[in-house]
Amino acid sequence: METSCGFVLLNHSSILLLQYPQGHWSFPKGHVEDGEDHHTTARRELLEETGISELTIVPGWTRRTEYTYSRRGSPMKKQVFWYLATTEEFMVKLSHEHTNFLWLDLNRAKEQLTFDQEKVILSEAGQFVAEIGLM
């Protein structure tokens, strides 16, 4: 099973979404490389995909999603570990892996996300940050 890690990234009350070439909208994420822990992977991928390097991981919140997709006609299982982080950086320098980005409030971000699992992730992250007073 493939493993990726990513962030639900907050900048005050805005959440960063990236558009992938296939058209879907999601959070920044990417594959775990040999020897990396999950936070290192998520940080590296965020930097590669957006240019954002300064962030604080919010302790006490993590989620996992799992799905199957098709790669060259073969089904591939994938799991993604999601973490919550905050940043003061607002400027995004997109990599070649994405076609667009948006900073959106929670409700608009939920509407923009393509996949239902990620809408649930965002709702749960929103509840958590409200409970701890981040939003």
N, C-alpha and C positions, 0 to 999 in steps of 0.2 A: 504494500500500500504506500502510495506517495504521501509525504507529509509536508505541509506548508505552515507558515506562521505569519500572522499579520496583526495590525492594530485597528481598533476603533479609535481614531485620533481626534481629540477635541482641541479646539482653539477657542477658549471662552465658551460660548454657546453654539459654536459651529462645528460640524463634523465633515471630515475630508472624505470625498468619494472620488474614485478614479474610473474613467471609461476605458474599457478594453477594446482592442480592434474588432472583436466580434460583435461589439455594440452594447454589451452588458455593463452595468455599473456595480462597483463593489468597493470594498476597503482595500488599502495597500496590503499586499501579502506576497509571499514567495516561498520557494523550496528551501528546505533545510539542506545545507551543505555538510559534508563530512566533518565531524569534530565540533560542530556548532550546537549551542544550546538554543532553545526556542526564542529567548529574548534577543540573543545576538542575531539570529536569523531575521526576526521582525525588524530590528534596528537597521541591519544591512539593507534589507529590501526597501524599507522606507527611504533610506538615503539614496539608493540606486534609482528608485522610481520617482522620487519627488524632490530630491536635494535637501530635504529636511533632516537636520542632524541633532538638533537640540530638543529633547523630549524628556518627560518624566513618566515612568510606568506607574500606574495607579495600582497599589497592592490590593489583594483580596478579591480580584475579579479575573476570571478566565473562563472561556467557553470553548467547546469543540464542535465542529460540524463535520459531516461525512457525506460524500456523494460519489456518484459514478459519472464519468464523462467518457467521450470517445476520442481516442488518439489513433489516427491512421486506421480507423475502422475497428479498432479493438477497444473493448470496455476497460477503463482504468478506474480503480478505486482511489479516492483521495480523502485525507483528513486534514482539516485546518484547525490549528489552535489560535484562538483570538485573545488578544490582551487589550487592555484599556490604557491609553496614554494621553497626556496633555502636552501641548507645545505653545510657545509664544510666536513661533515662526508662522508667517502667513504666505510668504512667497513660495510658489511651487515651480520647480523646473522639471517638467515631464521628461521621462525617458522615452525611448523609441517603443517601449512596451505598451504605451497608453496614448489615447487620442485626445483626452480632455480631462478636466478635473473641476470639481465644484466644492466650495465650502457652503454647507447648508445647515439650517436649524434642524432639530431632531425630526419634526414632522415632515418637512420637505425632503430630508434625507431618506426617511422611511418610504416616502412615495417614489423617490428616484431609484432606490435599490431595485435590482432586477429579481433577486432570488429570495423566496419566502424565508428560508433559514436565516439569511442575513438580516431580514427585517425583524425577526424574533431576537437575534443577537443585539441589534440596535435598541430595541425596546428594553431588553434586560439591562443593557449598559446604561440607558437613560434612567431607568429606575434606580440603579446602583448609584450613579453620580448625584441624583436628587437626594437619596438617602444620606449620603456622606457630605452633602452640601457643596459639591463642585459645580452644580448648575442651578 
